[in-house]
Amino acid sequence: MLIIAVTFVLLEEHRASFLEAVLENARISLEEEPGCVRFDVCEGANGLEVFLYEQYETDRDFDEVHLKSKHFLDFNEQTAPWVAEKKVSRYLLVPFC
């Protein structure tokens, strides 16, 4: 299972618009991408940091489906000017059972 962790630091004046857009991106990802099994949107205490925790069945589900989907490309283009910093990390889930 592939885990994608994304941290955004937002420009304050775009916080509300970004949250609306990222929640819509998460909803569509879960509804339209069978390989997307989890997409959590978390807000930091100061309201300007947003953390995404995404789970995909395979690398292909993220690289070839999610990153090339219209909804993601539209979200990425729309929100880029609203973001001061963005960090994307990739992990493999370590099963404990």
N, C-alpha and C positions, 0 to 999 in steps of 0.2 A: 504494500500500500504506500503510495506516494503522498507525502505531506508537503504542502506549500504554506509557508508563513510569510506574510507581507506586512510590513510596518510602514504606515504613512504618517508624516507630520504635515498637518494641514495649515494653509493660510487661514487665519481666523475668519475673515470675511466670507469664506467659501465653505465653512463647516457644514451648515445645514444642507446646502446643495450637494456637497460631497456625500453626506450620509444618505440622502435620498437616492442618489445615483448608485452607490455601492450596495445598498440593500436591494435595489432592483436587479443589479448584476448578479447578486447572490441568488435571488429568487429564480431568475431565468436559468442560471447555471444548474441549479438543483432540478428544475422542471424539465429542461431540454437536453441535458447532458447525462446519459445513463451512467457514465464512468465517474461522475462527480457525486460522491456519497455524503459529503459534509462540507458546509461553507458557513462558518461562523464569522460574524462581524462583531468586534469588541471595541469599545471606546475607552480610552484612557481617562483618568481622573480629571485631567485638565481640559478634556474635550477636544484637544487638537491632535491627539495621537489616536490612530485607528489601526487595529491589528486584525488581520484576516487569518483564519485557520481553515485551510482547505484540504480535503482528502480526495484523492483520485485512485481508482483501481490500478491504473498503470501510468507510466510516463507518457505513453501515447495519448491517453485521455486528457492529459494536461497540455502537452506540447502540440499535438496535432488536432485536437478537438477544441479545447477551451481557448487556447491562445489565438486560434484562427477563427473563432466564432464571431459573427457580426455583433452580437451584444457586448462581448468583451472588447473588441476593437473600437466600437462606439464609446463605451465607458472609458477606456484608456485615453482616447483622444479628447473627450469632453473634460475629463477631470485633471489631465496633466497640468494645466495652468493653475489649478487650485491647490497643488501639492508643493510644499517646500522641500520635502525629502521623501524618498521611497527606498525601501530595502526589501529584496525578495530572497528568501532562503528556501532550500530544497532539502528534505529529509526523507528517510525511509523509516516507516513505522516498525519498531522492534516489538514483536509479539511476546507477551509474558506468559502465555498459557500454551 
